[in-house]
Amino acid sequence: MRNHLKYSIVAGAALLFILPAIFAQTANSSKPAGAPDLTGVWMIDHFQPALFPKGTTPPFTPWAEAEFKKADTKVNDPNLACLPHGIPRLMFVPLPMEIFQVPDKVLMYQEAGNQLRQIHMNRDHKKDLDPTYNGDSVGKWEGDTLVVDTIGFNDVTWLDHVGLPHTEALHVVERIHRADHNTLVDDFTIEDSKAYTKLWTASQTYHLKPGWEIAEYVCDNNKYVYHEK
Amino acid sequence: MTTKRFLCLFAIAAGLILASSPASAHHSTAEYDMTALTAIKGTVTQFEWSNPHAYIHIETKDDKGNTVEWVAELASIGMLSRVNWKRDTVKPGDEITIYGNRAKNGKNLMRLDKIAFANGQELSANVR
């Protein structure tokens, strides 16, 4: 009995210590009260290797058209070198992602290469960004929709799995919303005036996968690996 | 060894490696004949438990009695784990039948749909 009381006091003290931290986290959450919860493991509903299917023509600039002709999925796909996919391609990979919403960030933990994509909720783009594979993503809520704006890319990646090129001028806007409990939709607007003569759009639907966990994914099939530099 | 010579050797080695690759990273099903299912019975020689794709290599005999190798391409390790595959699901020496969609280029390569073990038990390789 005495021990029981002792444990209760210790547990109570521990709770008093933890509660302020929990409340602080809630108050500082990137998910405003009433905003949709995007957390969970999501998997694409169907694989779209080409964002411009056969019979459709991308609005290429002459440079981009020449680059696309050089693209060979068996030879110079940057992903063969185990490099990051970049945005938007990462969002079209046929592997699951887990979304977390934490203070100031929405995080997308991708099974593909176990990459963690950060969407910064409470800041604007930084000035003079150093180009990176996945760029600099900032997000805001517009009603039920998470609007993500990404710039600051390097020009190494492809936009899809068949070789759509881009330059460092790439600008991607995503509108992500939960169509229903089990369905997430990401609508993309892609702009790169050096590679495309006009804006174009793409969309990907994801299904919720209760019980799935993100697996370790190491790009270890090194018989594919090359490095072209 | 000069850098140039090293790079040259590296390029040749990379070329040989790429030439023997069954397929590239995540890719479409366009290179496989998705309209027909091919069944090949044989003996497992290797199970590559690897990303982005796992591979089963089997040996079988053709009409003339010659030994022929077939390669079946599977999904990634993580995706296969979700449908009950493990690194030792098949082992060298196992007699199995592989069912899948053959490569359009005529190579002895298929996109695996399922396998059947010697006792007739089947295991799907469809991950979605």
Chai-1 contact restraints between the chains, C-beta under 6 A:
chainA,res_idxA,chainB,res_idxB,connection_type,confidence,min_distance_angstrom,max_distance_angstrom,comment,restraint_id
A,P49,B,S28,contact,1.0,0.0,6.0,A-B,restraint_1
A,T73,B,S24,contact,1.0,0.0,6.0,A-B,restraint_2
A,T73,B,H27,contact,1.0,0.0,6.0,A-B,restraint_3
A,K74,B,S24,contact,1.0,0.0,6.0,A-B,restraint_4
A,D77,B,A25,contact,1.0,0.0,6.0,A-B,restraint_5
A,N79,B,A25,contact,1.0,0.0,6.0,A-B,restraint_6
A,L80,B,A25,contact,1.0,0.0,6.0,A-B,restraint_7
A,P94,B,H26,contact,1.0,0.0,6.0,A-B,restraint_8
A,E111,B,G78,contact,1.0,0.0,6.0,A-B,restraint_9
A,A215,B,G78,contact,1.0,0.0,6.0,A-B,restraint_10
A,Y217,B,N51,contact,1.0,0.0,6.0,A-B,restraint_11
A,Y217,B,G78,contact,1.0,0.0,6.0,A-B,restraint_12
A,D220,B,S50,contact,1.0,0.0,6.0,A-B,restraint_13
A,D220,B,N51,contact,1.0,0.0,6.0,A-B,restraint_14
A,N221,B,S50,contact,1.0,0.0,6.0,A-B,restraint_15
A,N221,B,N51,contact,1.0,0.0,6.0,A-B,restraint_16
A,K223,B,I17,contact,1.0,0.0,6.0,A-B,restraint_17
A,K223,B,S21,contact,1.0,0.0,6.0,A-B,restraint_18
A,Y224,B,S21,contact,1.0,0.0,6.0,A-B,restraint_19
A,Y226,B,A14,contact,1.0,0.0,6.0,A-B,restraint_20
